Amino acid sequence: MASPPSERVRVRRLPKRGAYDRQTIDAILDEGLVCHLGFVVDGEPRVIPTGYARDGDRLLLHGSRSSAAMRVLAGGGPACATVTLLDGLVLARSAFHHSMNYRSVVVLGTGVEVVDVAEKLEALRVLTDHLVPGRSADARGASASELALTTVVALPLDEASAKVRVGGPVDDAADHDLPVWAGVIPLALGHRSPIPDTEVPPGGPAPTYVTSYRRP
Ligand SMILES: Cc1cc2nc3c(=O)[nH]c(=O)nc-3n(C[C@H](O)[C@H](O)[C@H](O)COP(=O)(O)OP(=O)(O)OC[C@H]3O[C@@H](n4cnc5c(N)ncnc54)[C@H](O)[C@@H]3O)c2cc1C
């Protein structure tokens, strides 16, 4: 098993569930859509949900130039991004041992603002395609004014941990004979049939990346 890249990302509570290899970390990041971004404003913590995309060895984040998160990260303030995939509710025989199955990643580091225009446009393309692969080829790209209003920040993935819980409940032996159902209710983020916007010309087929959209 890969070792933690730093002491502060070493999983201490239930360390067997921790992983630090990029294959595990990348798979979670590539499946997730939302991260919770932690940073400090005037000495106080903030945790803001936001979109992201992995681009090789870094996490890309974007937002309004005036957003607190972007200001802090673009200014080199310390940050923590977490991504959580919820896979199931674990029902134990005792209330104490109820749990959840999950795959999660914590990334610690400092952001670097992406300022080069070509690199920024490419980062926005990656962010769009992370939501729906193939979409950036159709959608109008950012105009100069949209680009000026948007901050893009890259958070390196060199200090990250994953933690994964799988399987059923871990009950105390003394509880195994209790007449209480125990097991897992699997959960997954799904999708439903696409709903065309009212301005879409009738009869026009939706692109394949919409009609064949699937969650991993
Ligand atoms: C959906 C979900 C529900 C959870 N519910 C609970 C709960 O109800 N109660 C509870 O105590 N814990 C819960 N956990 C586990 C929780 O995330 C922490 O792992 C745990 O609380 C230990 O916290 P700690 O600060 O002692 O971690 P430590 O092991 O001391 O953390 C040290 C380092 O390990 C890494 N790390 C810790 N947790 C995670 C993680 N989840 N994913 C990736 N890296 C991690 C980080 O880099 C962190 O800096 C839940 C996790 C998930 C994803």
PDBQT file of the ligand as one rigid body, heavy atoms in Angstrom, charges set to zero:
ROOT
HETATM    1  C1  LIG A 301     -20.202   9.809   4.272  1.00  0.00    +0.000 C 
HETATM    2  C2  LIG A 301     -19.315   9.731   5.493  1.00  0.00    +0.000 A 
HETATM    3  C3  LIG A 301     -19.875   9.647   6.731  1.00  0.00    +0.000 A 
HETATM    4  C4  LIG A 301     -19.070   9.590   7.877  1.00  0.00    +0.000 A 
HETATM    5  N1  LIG A 301     -19.663   9.575   9.087  1.00  0.00    +0.000 NA
HETATM    6  C5  LIG A 301     -18.902   9.655  10.195  1.00  0.00    +0.000 A 
HETATM    7  C6  LIG A 301     -19.481   9.782  11.495  1.00  0.00    +0.000 A 
HETATM    8  O1  LIG A 301     -20.696   9.865  11.646  1.00  0.00    +0.000 OA
HETATM    9  N2  LIG A 301     -18.662   9.866  12.576  1.00  0.00    +0.000 N 
HETATM   10  C7  LIG A 301     -17.309   9.834  12.430  1.00  0.00    +0.000 A 
HETATM   11  O2  LIG A 301     -16.601   9.912  13.430  1.00  0.00    +0.000 OA
HETATM   12  N3  LIG A 301     -16.728   9.691  11.231  1.00  0.00    +0.000 NA
HETATM   13  C8  LIG A 301     -17.495   9.618  10.107  1.00  0.00    +0.000 A 
HETATM   14  N4  LIG A 301     -16.907   9.505   8.883  1.00  0.00    +0.000 N 
HETATM   15  C9  LIG A 301     -15.450   9.347   8.827  1.00  0.00    +0.000 C 
HETATM   16  C10 LIG A 301     -14.767  10.712   8.895  1.00  0.00    +0.000 C 
HETATM   17  O3  LIG A 301     -14.663  11.239   7.570  1.00  0.00    +0.000 OA
HETATM   18  C11 LIG A 301     -13.374  10.657   9.489  1.00  0.00    +0.000 C 
HETATM   19  O4  LIG A 301     -12.580   9.768   8.746  1.00  0.00    +0.000 OA
HETATM   20  C12 LIG A 301     -13.377  10.193  10.942  1.00  0.00    +0.000 C 
HETATM   21  O5  LIG A 301     -14.324  10.920  11.697  1.00  0.00    +0.000 OA
HETATM   22  C13 LIG A 301     -12.010  10.373  11.553  1.00  0.00    +0.000 C 
HETATM   23  O6  LIG A 301     -11.781  11.752  11.712  1.00  0.00    +0.000 OA
HETATM   24  P1  LIG A 301     -10.402  12.242  12.286  1.00  0.00    +0.000 P 
HETATM   25  O7  LIG A 301     -10.360  13.730  12.205  1.00  0.00    +0.000 OA
HETATM   26  O8  LIG A 301     -10.149  11.541  13.585  1.00  0.00    +0.000 OA
HETATM   27  O9  LIG A 301      -9.458  11.658  11.155  1.00  0.00    +0.000 OA
HETATM   28  P2  LIG A 301      -7.922  11.343  11.139  1.00  0.00    +0.000 P 
HETATM   29  O10 LIG A 301      -7.792   9.919  10.732  1.00  0.00    +0.000 OA
HETATM   30  O11 LIG A 301      -7.214  11.847  12.363  1.00  0.00    +0.000 OA
HETATM   31  O12 LIG A 301      -7.555  12.320   9.913  1.00  0.00    +0.000 OA
HETATM   32  C14 LIG A 301      -6.211  12.505   9.546  1.00  0.00    +0.000 C 
HETATM   33  C15 LIG A 301      -6.168  12.680   8.057  1.00  0.00    +0.000 C 
HETATM   34  O13 LIG A 301      -6.733  11.515   7.451  1.00  0.00    +0.000 OA
HETATM   35  C16 LIG A 301      -7.396  11.876   6.268  1.00  0.00    +0.000 C 
HETATM   36  N5  LIG A 301      -8.834  11.515   6.371  1.00  0.00    +0.000 N 
HETATM   37  C17 LIG A 301      -9.615  11.433   7.453  1.00  0.00    +0.000 A 
HETATM   38  N6  LIG A 301     -10.889  11.115   7.118  1.00  0.00    +0.000 NA
HETATM   39  C18 LIG A 301     -10.893  10.997   5.777  1.00  0.00    +0.000 A 
HETATM   40  C19 LIG A 301     -11.902  10.682   4.843  1.00  0.00    +0.000 A 
HETATM   41  N7  LIG A 301     -13.185  10.403   5.222  1.00  0.00    +0.000 N 
HETATM   42  N8  LIG A 301     -11.582  10.641   3.538  1.00  0.00    +0.000 NA
HETATM   43  C20 LIG A 301     -10.315  10.905   3.108  1.00  0.00    +0.000 A 
HETATM   44  N9  LIG A 301      -9.314  11.205   3.960  1.00  0.00    +0.000 NA
HETATM   45  C21 LIG A 301      -9.600  11.238   5.281  1.00  0.00    +0.000 A 
HETATM   46  C22 LIG A 301      -7.262  13.380   6.106  1.00  0.00    +0.000 C 
HETATM   47  O14 LIG A 301      -6.171  13.664   5.251  1.00  0.00    +0.000 OA
HETATM   48  C23 LIG A 301      -6.991  13.828   7.519  1.00  0.00    +0.000 C 
HETATM   49  O15 LIG A 301      -6.301  15.053   7.517  1.00  0.00    +0.000 OA
HETATM   50  C24 LIG A 301     -17.670   9.576   7.742  1.00  0.00    +0.000 A 
HETATM   51  C25 LIG A 301     -17.112   9.656   6.465  1.00  0.00    +0.000 A 
HETATM   52  C26 LIG A 301     -17.914   9.742   5.358  1.00  0.00    +0.000 A 
HETATM   53  C27 LIG A 301     -17.263   9.880   4.020  1.00  0.00    +0.000 C 
ENDROOT
TORSDOF 0
